[in-house]
Amino acid sequence: MQVHQILKTKKDMAVVTVPVGQMIRAAAKILAARRIGTVVVSDDGNTIAGILSERDIVRALARKGPECLAEPVEEYMTTAVQICALSDSADAILGRMTEGRFRHMPVIENKMLVGLITIGDVVKAKLNELAMENQALEGMIKGH
């Protein structure tokens, strides 16, 4: 299974972005309201300046306390963002996420942000794939 197939199964393919300069407090409110774990930091919605996750915010709170909420996202965002392409395989993405210990990966096509894939998306796709294989094997065994 490839990333483009996984993205097609998502209910909402929109990538939530915040601009450089947005305060951590505002980003946290977006995460809470949308019930998501990360926002992509982008001024134009197409290019990536960084990614800010709920983990980044928790680490900032642990280091600086609540004062960090009044600071801009670029102070705490990850700038070395791991990205993938629509043609990448689910297995490759799952391996990279597991090894790098992150849960969100922007999808880039022609240097433009086209989606965001989560570890949950990949695991769900892999489980569906295994279920289909299981059904096929059962059908073969039963002679269907």
Long-range contacts (C-beta under 8 A, 24 or more apart in sequence): 1-89, 1-90, 1-125, 1-126, 1-129, 2-86, 2-87, 2-88, 2-89, 2-90, 3-84, 3-85, 3-86, 3-87, 3-88, 3-89, 3-90, 3-93, 3-107, 3-115, 3-117, 4-86, 4-87, 5-125, 6-90, 6-117, 6-121, 6-122, 6-125, 7-86, 7-107, 7-114, 7-115, 7-117, 7-121, 9-121, 9-124, 9-125, 10-115, 10-121, 13-115, 15-40, 15-45, 15-106, 15-113, 15-115, 15-116, 16-40, 17-41, 17-42, 17-45, 17-113, 18-42, 18-52, 18-73, 19-43, 20-49, 20-72, 20-73, 20-74, 21-72, 21-73, 21-74, 22-72, 22-73, 23-69, 23-70, 23-71, 23-72, 23-73, 24-52, 24-57, 24-60, 24-68, 24-69, 24-70, 24-71, 24-72, 24-73, 24-75, 24-76, 25-69, 25-70, 27-52, 27-57, 27-73, 28-54, 28-57, 28-69, 31-57, 37-103, 37-104, 37-118, 38-103, 38-104, 38-116, 39-73, 40-106, 40-113, 40-116, 41-73, 41-74, 41-77, 42-113, 45-113, 46-112, 46-113, 47-111, 47-112, 47-113, 48-81, 48-83, 48-106, 48-108, 48-113, 49-74, 49-77, 49-79, 50-74, 50-77, 50-78, 50-79, 50-81, 51-77, 51-78, 51-81, 51-104, 51-106, 52-76, 52-77, 52-78, 53-78, 53-102, 53-103, 53-104, 81-106, 83-107, 83-108, 84-108, 84-117, 85-109, 86-114, 86-115, 90-122, 90-125, 90-126, 90-129, 91-126, 93-117, 93-122, 94-119, 94-122, 94-123, 94-126, 97-122
